[in-house]
Amino acid sequence: MRLKGKKAIVTGGVSGIGEFTVREMVKEGASVLIADINDQLGEELAAELNGEETKVVFQHVDVSKETDIEAMVEKAEKEFGQLDIIFSNAGIGALSPSAELSYEDWQKVISINLDGVFLCAKHAIKAMQKTGGGSVVNCSSILGNVGQAQTAAYTAAKGGVTNLTRALAVEYAKENIRVNAVCPGYIDTPLLEQLDEEMRNQLISLHPIGRLGKPEEIAKAVVFLASEDASFVTGANLLVDGGYTAQ
C-alpha cells in the first residue's frame, strides 16, 4: 500500500497505460480522479473501482483546454480534500513525413502532448503548494530521448516533456514537490493491435529484451515515481523500454 491515503489524478486514464495506472494506484491505496474525453469508459471504470477507502471519480477533461484542467484540479480538491499526485498521461500521435505534416496537425499534437502536460503541472503544483508537497509524474517516451522518422511533432512534444520535467523539478524541489517522467518504449496496447504481423514483429525487434512492453509495467514505474520509495528522485526521466535506447 505504497500510496495509502494519497489523492491522485490520472489524465488519459480510461485505457492503455492510463487505465493500468489507475488500477495500480487504487491497489496501492490511492483515491483517484480519472480524467479523459471518453465519458462512458471513464464512468464505467470509476464505478468499478470506487470503494469505501479508495474513492474513484471521473471527470471529462480535454487537456488542451486550460479551463478543463483548472476544473479537474478543483474537483480533485473538492472530492478528496487535497491533491498529492498527478500522472499526466493523455496524448496522441501523428505519423507523417515531416515535409507533408500540416501545421494544424503539428499544433494539435503539441497542444495535447506538451501544452497539456505543462498546464496539468501548473495547476497541480498550485494545489500541492497548499498542502506542503506532492509528486508530478509526466508521460514522456523513448522518443523524448531519441529521434525517429515521420514523428516530428510527437518527438518534439515528448522532447519538450523530458526537459520540462527537469526544469520543474529544479524549480520546485525546495517546496517538496518532486517532478519526474516515465519514458516508455513500445507498449502492447490496443493501439498496436491495428498493426499487421510484419510491422508488429519489426517493433519487437527494436527492443533487445525481445518483446513489447506491458502497460502494467509502465504503471508500476509510475507508482514508484509517485511514491515515497522515490523520495530522493526528482528531475528523472525513467526509461522503461526493454533496452531500446541502450543501443
C-alpha positions in Angstrom: 0.0 0.0 0.0 2.7 2.5 -1.1 0.1 5.2 -1.9 -2.2 4.6 1.1 -4.2 7.8 1.7 -2.8 9.6 -1.3 -5.1 11.6 -3.7 -4.2 11.4 -7.4 -5.2 12.5 -10.9 -4.5 10.4 -14.0 -5.2 12.0 -17.3 -5.9 9.8 -20.3 -7.0 7.4 -17.6 -9.6 5.1 -19.3 -7.4 2.9 -21.4 -3.9 1.6 -22.0 -1.2 2.8 -19.7 -3.6 5.3 -18.1 -6.1 2.6 -17.1 -3.5 0.3 -15.7 -2.0 3.1 -13.7 -5.4 4.0 -12.2 -5.9 0.3 -11.2 -2.4 0.1 -9.8 -2.8 3.3 -7.8 -6.1 2.1 -6.3 -4.5 -1.2 -5.4 -1.7 0.7 -3.7 -4.3 2.6 -1.6 -4.8 5.9 -3.5 -8.1 7.7 -4.3 -8.0 8.7 -8.0 -9.7 11.2 -10.3 -9.8 9.7 -13.8 -9.6 12.4 -16.4 -10.4 11.6 -20.1 -12.6 12.6 -23.0 -14.3 9.2 -23.1 -17.2 9.7 -20.7 -18.7 6.2 -21.0 -15.5 4.3 -20.3 -14.5 6.8 -17.6 -17.8 6.4 -15.7 -17.6 2.6 -16.0 -14.1 2.4 -14.7 -14.8 4.8 -11.8 -17.9 2.8 -10.9 -15.9 -0.5 -11.0 -13.1 0.8 -8.8 -14.8 3.2 -6.4 -14.7 1.9 -2.8 -15.1 3.0 0.8 -11.4 3.7 1.5 -10.3 4.4 -2.1 -12.6 6.8 -3.8 -12.6 6.9 -7.6 -14.4 9.5 -9.7 -14.4 10.6 -13.3 -14.2 14.0 -14.9 -14.4 14.9 -18.6 -11.2 16.7 -19.4 -9.7 17.9 -22.7 -6.1 18.6 -21.7 -5.6 21.1 -24.5 -8.1 23.4 -22.6 -6.8 25.2 -19.5 -10.3 25.7 -18.2 -10.9 21.9 -18.2 -7.6 21.4 -16.3 -8.5 24.0 -13.7 -11.9 22.4 -13.2 -10.2 19.0 -12.9 -7.9 20.1 -10.1 -10.7 21.9 -8.4 -12.8 18.7 -8.5 -10.0 16.6 -7.1 -9.6 19.1 -4.2 -13.3 19.1 -3.6 -13.7 15.3 -3.7 -10.6 14.4 -1.9 -9.6 17.4 0.2 -6.2 17.7 -1.4 -4.0 16.6 -4.3 -0.8 14.6 -3.8 -0.1 13.1 -7.2 -0.8 13.8 -10.9 0.2 11.5 -13.7 -0.1 13.5 -17.0 -0.6 10.6 -19.4 -3.0 11.9 -22.1 -1.5 12.1 -25.5 -1.9 11.5 -29.2 0.3 10.6 -32.1 0.8 11.8 -35.7 2.7 9.7 -38.2 3.6 11.7 -41.3 6.6 12.7 -43.4 7.6 16.0 -41.9 7.5 17.9 -45.1 3.9 16.9 -45.5 2.8 17.4 -41.9 0.2 20.1 -41.8 0.7 23.0 -39.3 -2.8 22.2 -37.9 -1.8 18.6 -37.1 1.5 19.8 -35.6 -0.3 22.2 -33.4 -2.8 19.6 -32.3 -0.1 17.2 -31.2 1.9 19.9 -29.4 -1.2 21.3 -27.6 -2.1 17.9 -26.2 1.2 16.2 -25.6 3.2 19.2 -24.4 1.0 22.2 -23.6 -1.4 19.8 -21.8 1.4 18.4 -19.6 2.6 21.9 -18.7 -0.9 23.1 -17.8 -1.6 20.0 -15.7 1.7 20.6 -13.8 0.9 24.3 -13.4 -2.4 23.8 -11.7 -1.5 20.6 -9.9 1.6 22.3 -8.4 -0.6 25.2 -7.1 -2.8 22.6 -5.3 0.3 20.8 -3.9 1.7 24.1 -2.6 -1.3 24.4 -0.3 -0.5 21.1 1.5 3.2 21.1 1.6 4.3 19.0 -1.4 3.4 16.3 -3.9 4.6 14.3 -6.8 4.2 15.1 -10.5 4.8 12.3 -13.0 4.7 13.1 -16.7 4.5 10.6 -19.5 7.3 11.2 -22.0 8.6 8.5 -24.3 11.7 6.9 -25.8 11.0 9.5 -28.5 11.6 12.2 -25.9 15.2 10.9 -25.9 15.9 9.7 -29.4 14.6 10.6 -32.9 12.5 8.6 -35.3 11.5 9.4 -38.9 8.0 10.7 -39.6 7.3 11.6 -35.9 8.4 15.2 -35.9 5.5 16.6 -33.8 5.3 13.7 -31.4 9.1 13.6 -30.9 9.3 17.4 -30.4 6.5 17.3 -27.9 8.0 14.4 -25.9 11.4 16.0 -26.0 9.8 19.1 -24.6 8.2 17.0 -21.8 11.6 15.5 -21.0 13.2 18.8 -20.4 10.1 20.5 -18.9 10.3 17.7 -16.3 13.9 18.7 -15.4 13.1 22.4 -15.3 10.1 21.9 -13.0 12.0 19.6 -10.7 14.7 22.1 -10.1 12.2 24.9 -9.6 10.0 23.2 -7.0 12.4 20.9 -5.2 12.6 23.1 -2.2 8.8 23.1 -1.9 8.8 19.3 -1.5 7.3 18.8 -5.0 9.0 16.1 -7.0 8.7 16.1 -10.8 9.7 13.1 -12.8 8.8 11.4 -16.1 8.4 7.9 -17.3 9.6 7.2 -20.8 8.0 4.0 -22.2 9.2 2.0 -25.2 6.6 0.5 -27.5 3.8 -0.9 -25.3 1.4 -3.6 -26.1 -1.9 -1.6 -26.0 -5.0 -1.8 -28.2 -3.4 0.9 -30.5 -0.8 -1.7 -31.6 -3.4 -4.3 -32.3 -4.1 -2.5 -35.5 -0.7 -3.3 -36.9 -0.1 -6.3 -39.2 2.2 -9.1 -38.0 5.2 -7.9 -40.0 5.0 -4.4 -38.5 4.5 -5.8 -35.1 7.5 -8.1 -35.4 9.6 -5.2 -36.6 8.7 -3.2 -33.5 9.5 -6.1 -31.3 12.9 -6.5 -32.9 13.8 -2.9 -31.9 13.8 -4.0 -28.2 16.8 -6.0 -27.1 14.6 -7.7 -24.4 12.7 -9.4 -27.3 9.2 -8.2 -26.7 6.9 -5.2 -26.4 6.3 -3.7 -23.0 3.2 -4.3 -21.0 1.0 -1.4 -19.7 1.2 -2.8 -16.2 5.0 -2.5 -16.3 4.7 1.2 -17.0 2.0 1.6 -14.3 4.3 0.1 -11.7 7.1 2.5 -12.7 4.7 5.4 -12.3 3.6 4.3 -8.9 7.3 4.0 -7.9 8.0 7.6 -9.0 4.8 8.8 -7.3 5.6 7.0 -4.0 7.9 7.7 -1.1 10.1 4.9 -2.5 11.3 7.6 -4.9 11.6 10.3 -2.2 15.2 11.3 -3.4 14.2 11.1 -7.1 13.3 14.3 -8.9 14.1 15.5 -12.4 14.5 11.9 -13.6 13.3 10.6 -16.9 12.9 6.9 -16.3 13.3 4.8 -19.4 11.2 1.7 -19.3 11.9 0.5 -22.8 13.3 -3.1 -22.9 16.7 -1.7 -23.9 15.5 0.3 -26.9 17.6 3.4 -26.2 20.6 1.5 -24.9 21.7 0.5 -28.4 
